[in-house]
């Protein structure tokens, strides 16, 4: 008999390096699934961890192994503090994404640190983690993984758009030759991995409300070069990693010799263009927008100007913690041995139930 209720702690660390998102979650299954966020908090990374994680893609494999040990200890400490602070008892599991340091599915690997068995031992909790590796082994991109949650928890929307370190989008598509629709999802472009970097050069953690972009000059030649990148012409499934930003985007931006303000303005325009090109321009279409970039009011204004679709911002805790919520949900599906990764999204050879389960 399938269980109907779960209490889960969802944990997420994204490429924007804002911090560790922790969400205490309740999931209920009746006719379908319902989810609620009971408590949630983002723990900002200390500067030393920001620097370490930012440089982690350049590390050797032995160095990544050593970092994995340290990061797992650090993650356990943060999770334990959250559990104690909120007096959380009787968790069914801690479901953790870890932090991506390498993502090269075309080479057959993806690496997330913080997913070691000792996480369960330290926390004295069942842990479900390391959700991406199995998909890559099955020939998939290992990303995006959130769309199963979009399908089962947010089906009222035509598009689910997340604006984090990268922008990714998911939607259902109909095939004339098939009886069922399929979910597709893919990364669109970098967002906060680039904008936050150039904001930091001006002494800010991020471009609050898009104020820098709103008031700076756009470099039209640079904008044209960015929009012409070959990745944007590729068909899904496709995904991006920080390595691509380091090897492709940053060199283009630096070569332009634009000021940091001009780069922020230009790249914000670039993001809006790429987002709009992946949304049908129809007033009946509803787009749920979440992630840190949803708070960039100027970016949202630009997007709304470029599409007739309804751009919908939900309540603040869902904007901030939707990914932590869905990784918690991935863990629930894994515990139930139900499909939590869609082959139509990642390009894997089959739908599957992914994630490692570590018992106490």
Number of C-alpha atoms within 10 A of each C-alpha: 3 6 9 10 16 19 20 25 31 30 28 23 24 19 19 22 20 20 18 21 23 28 30 24 22 20 18 15 13 9 6 8 15 14 17 13 19 12 15 22 15 16 15 13 15 9 9 9 15 16 12 12 19 16 12 17 19 13 14 9 10 9 11 20 13 11 18 21 16 14 21 21 16 15 21 19 14 14 22 15 12 20 16 10 9 11 8 14 9 9 16 17 23 29 32 29 27 24 24 20 22 19 25 18 23 13 8 16 18 23 20 21 22 26 25 20 18 18 28 20 15 14 16 12 17 18 29 29 27 23 26 26 22 20 30 23 16 18 18 27 30 28 28 24 24 26 27 23 22 24 19 13 16 16 13 13 18 22 25 23 25 24 25 23 24 25 22 25 24 25 22 18 12 11 10 8 6 8 8 11 12 17 18 21 28 23 22 24 22 26 22 25 21 23 25 20 18 21 20 13 12 14 8 12 14 22 25 15 16 21 15 21 25 20 11 16 16 21 17 11 10 21 20 12 13 20 17 11 12 8 14 16 9 9 8 17 19 22 23 22 21 25 15 14 17 14 10 13 16 14 11 15 21 12 9 14 11 16 15 21 22 20 27 28 25 25 24 27 23 22 23 22 17 18 20 18 14 14 21 16 14 11 11 11 16 19 22 21 23 26 23 19 27 23 20 18 15 22 23 21 13 17 23 15 12 16 21 17 21 17 19 16 16 13 9 13 16 18 20 23 23 24 27 29 31 24 28 34 28 30 32 23 19 23 18 13 13 15 15 25 31 26 22 17 27 28 21 21 15 16 18 18 21 25 26 21 19 19 15 14
